[in-house]
Amino acid sequence: MFALPFVFYSAGVLVGLFYILSFSLVFWLTHAMYADIILRTDHEPHFVTYVKTYLGNLAYWPAVAGFSHDLF
């Protein structure tokens, strides 16, 4: 929360704007890809289920540990 004002203060306005624009683009792309997965999948929208469907069992268990509330 305080990192971005610090970047503006220490590096300048142009670098700060670059970081705001680039991180906004990354967050937008991440949400757009997740929305695309939700719209293309027929089953209930649960993050852990998507991980198991698209990434397999190896990525499933860390997702269960981090997002166990999505299972219920």
C-alpha positions as CSV (number, residue, x, y, z in Angstrom):
1,M,0.0,0.0,0.0
2,F,2.9,2.4,0.7
3,A,5.2,1.1,-2.0
4,L,3.7,3.1,-4.8
5,P,4.0,6.5,-3.2
6,F,7.5,5.6,-2.2
7,V,8.3,4.8,-5.8
8,F,6.9,8.2,-6.9
9,Y,8.9,9.9,-4.2
10,S,12.2,8.2,-4.8
11,A,12.2,7.5,-8.6
12,G,10.0,10.2,-10.0
13,V,6.7,10.7,-11.7
14,L,7.5,9.0,-15.0
15,V,8.8,5.8,-13.3
16,G,5.8,5.9,-11.0
17,L,3.4,6.2,-13.9
18,F,5.2,3.4,-15.7
19,Y,4.7,1.1,-12.7
20,I,1.0,2.1,-12.3
21,L,0.3,1.4,-16.0
22,S,2.3,-1.8,-16.2
23,F,0.8,-3.3,-13.0
24,S,-2.7,-2.2,-14.1
25,L,-2.2,-4.1,-17.4
26,V,-0.9,-7.2,-15.6
27,F,-3.9,-7.2,-13.2
28,W,-6.4,-6.6,-16.0
29,L,-4.9,-9.4,-18.1
30,T,-5.0,-11.8,-15.1
31,H,-8.7,-11.0,-14.4
32,A,-9.6,-11.2,-18.1
33,M,-8.0,-14.7,-18.4
34,Y,-9.8,-15.9,-15.2
35,A,-13.1,-14.5,-16.6
36,D,-12.5,-16.4,-19.8
37,I,-11.9,-19.6,-17.9
38,I,-15.1,-19.1,-16.0
39,L,-17.2,-18.4,-19.1
40,R,-15.8,-21.4,-21.0
41,T,-16.1,-24.0,-18.3
42,D,-19.5,-25.7,-17.7
43,H,-19.0,-26.7,-14.0
44,E,-19.4,-24.6,-10.8
45,P,-17.0,-21.6,-10.7
46,H,-14.5,-22.8,-8.0
47,F,-10.8,-21.8,-8.3
48,V,-9.6,-25.2,-7.0
49,T,-11.7,-27.1,-9.5
50,Y,-10.2,-25.0,-12.3
51,V,-6.7,-25.7,-11.1
52,K,-7.4,-29.4,-11.1
53,T,-9.0,-29.3,-14.5
54,Y,-6.4,-27.2,-16.3
55,L,-3.2,-27.8,-14.4
56,G,-3.6,-31.3,-13.0
57,N,-3.0,-33.0,-9.7
58,L,0.4,-31.6,-9.0
59,A,-0.9,-28.0,-8.8
60,Y,-4.2,-29.1,-7.2
61,W,-2.8,-29.8,-3.7
62,P,-1.1,-26.4,-3.2
63,A,-4.4,-24.8,-4.4
64,V,-6.3,-26.8,-1.8
65,A,-4.0,-25.7,0.9
66,G,-4.3,-22.0,-0.1
67,F,-8.0,-22.0,-1.1
68,S,-9.7,-24.7,0.9
69,H,-12.8,-22.6,1.5
70,D,-13.6,-22.9,-2.3
71,L,-14.2,-26.7,-1.9
72,F,-17.3,-26.2,0.2
